[in-house]
Amino acid sequence: MKCIYCGYEESKVLDSRSTDESNSIRRRRECLGCGKRFTTYETVETVPILVVKKDGSRQPFNIEKIKCGMIKACEKRPVSMAQIDKMAEEIEKQIQNTLKQEISSQEIGEMIMDKLKNIDEIAYVRFASVYRQFKDVTNFIKLITEM
């Protein structure tokens, strides 16, 4: 780490602690050149992810859209907001772990359906009916028999 006072490129860490939000680490450093102390913050750099829609357009990934879709599917069902938040965060981590800069909305939809299937079958069917754009009852029957 380059010293902010003299530009020397070596320093030693005197103290490290996480910030209040726990999304970065505060480090107190001492320059090995001039001996002055300074503070640095270390955070994880995330790569922005784009979602490729069915029509080919691209939008920035937004976890709130996942949560909104899940909330609608789980309406009047015994699924807590904490469960929805947890599922959405797991999906976000899964997407980030792919290390792709672009992901299709279809892939995200499948991830959501996998999570909902394990939590609440009714919410799963609701989400699938909108996501897969069912036109008639036969698609519902086919989905339910597959379960």
C-alpha positions in Angstrom: 0.0 0.0 0.0 1.5 3.3 -1.1 1.9 5.9 1.7 -0.3 8.9 1.3 2.4 11.2 2.8 5.6 10.2 1.2 4.6 7.7 -1.5 6.7 4.8 -0.1 5.2 1.5 -1.2 5.6 -0.5 1.9 3.7 -0.3 5.2 2.8 -2.5 8.1 -0.7 -3.2 9.4 -1.1 -2.1 13.0 -4.8 -3.0 13.4 -7.6 -4.6 11.4 -11.3 -4.6 12.1 -14.5 -4.9 10.2 -16.7 -1.8 9.7 -20.2 -1.5 11.3 -21.9 -2.8 8.2 -19.4 -5.7 8.0 -18.9 -5.1 4.2 -15.4 -3.8 4.5 -12.3 -4.0 6.6 -10.7 -1.0 8.2 -6.9 -1.2 8.4 -4.6 1.1 10.4 -1.2 1.2 8.7 2.2 2.7 9.4 4.5 3.7 6.6 7.9 1.9 6.8 9.5 4.9 5.0 8.4 8.0 7.0 6.7 6.3 10.0 3.4 8.2 9.6 0.1 6.4 10.1 -2.9 6.2 7.9 -6.1 4.3 7.5 -7.3 2.2 4.5 -10.5 0.4 3.8 -10.7 -2.9 2.0 -13.9 -3.9 0.2 -14.9 -6.7 -2.2 -15.1 -5.6 -5.8 -18.1 -7.0 -7.6 -18.5 -7.3 -11.3 -21.7 -5.7 -12.6 -24.0 -8.4 -14.0 -26.4 -7.8 -16.9 -29.6 -9.8 -17.4 -30.4 -10.7 -21.0 -34.1 -10.6 -21.5 -36.2 -12.7 -23.9 -36.3 -9.9 -26.4 -32.4 -9.6 -26.3 -32.4 -6.3 -24.3 -30.0 -6.1 -21.4 -30.7 -4.7 -17.9 -28.5 -4.5 -14.8 -29.1 -7.3 -12.3 -31.5 -6.2 -9.6 -32.2 -8.5 -6.6 -35.3 -6.4 -5.8 -37.0 -7.8 -9.0 -36.4 -11.3 -7.8 -37.8 -10.5 -4.4 -40.9 -8.8 -6.0 -41.6 -11.9 -8.2 -41.2 -14.2 -5.2 -43.5 -12.0 -3.0 -46.2 -12.2 -5.6 -45.9 -15.9 -5.9 -45.9 -16.4 -2.1 -48.9 -14.1 -1.5 -51.2 -15.5 1.1 -48.9 -18.5 1.6 -47.0 -19.4 4.8 -43.7 -18.1 3.5 -42.0 -15.4 5.6 -40.2 -12.4 4.3 -37.0 -13.8 5.9 -37.3 -16.9 3.7 -37.8 -14.8 0.6 -34.8 -12.7 1.4 -32.7 -15.7 2.1 -33.7 -17.4 -1.2 -33.0 -14.2 -3.2 -29.6 -13.8 -1.6 -28.8 -17.4 -2.4 -29.8 -16.8 -6.0 -27.6 -13.7 -6.1 -24.6 -15.5 -4.8 -25.2 -18.4 -7.2 -25.2 -15.9 -10.1 -22.1 -14.1 -8.9 -20.3 -17.5 -8.4 -20.8 -18.3 -12.1 -18.4 -15.4 -12.8 -20.4 -14.5 -15.9 -21.0 -10.9 -16.8 -24.3 -11.7 -18.5 -27.0 -14.2 -17.5 -30.3 -14.9 -19.2 -33.6 -14.1 -17.5 -34.6 -17.7 -18.2 -31.7 -19.0 -16.1 -32.7 -16.7 -13.2 -36.3 -17.9 -13.6 -35.3 -21.5 -13.3 -33.2 -20.7 -10.2 -36.2 -19.0 -8.6 -38.5 -22.0 -9.4 -35.9 -24.4 -7.9 -36.0 -22.4 -4.6 -39.8 -22.0 -4.5 -40.3 -25.7 -5.2 -38.5 -26.6 -2.0 -40.3 -24.0 0.1 -43.9 -24.0 -1.1 -45.4 -26.0 -4.0 -48.3 -23.5 -4.5 -45.9 -20.6 -4.8 -43.9 -22.7 -7.3 -46.9 -23.3 -9.5 -47.9 -19.7 -9.3 -44.5 -18.5 -10.4 -44.2 -21.1 -13.1 -47.5 -20.2 -14.6 -46.5 -16.6 -15.0 -42.8 -17.3 -15.9 -43.7 -20.0 -18.5 -46.7 -18.0 -19.7 -49.3 -20.8 -19.5 -52.1 -20.4 -22.0 -54.4 -23.1 -20.8 -55.1 -25.6 -18.1 -53.3 -28.5 -19.8 -49.9 -26.8 -19.0 -50.9 -26.5 -15.3 -51.9 -30.2 -15.3 -48.6 -31.2 -16.9 -46.6 -29.1 -14.4 -48.4 -30.6 -11.4 -48.1 -34.2 -12.7 -44.3 -33.6 -13.1 -44.1 -32.6 -9.4 
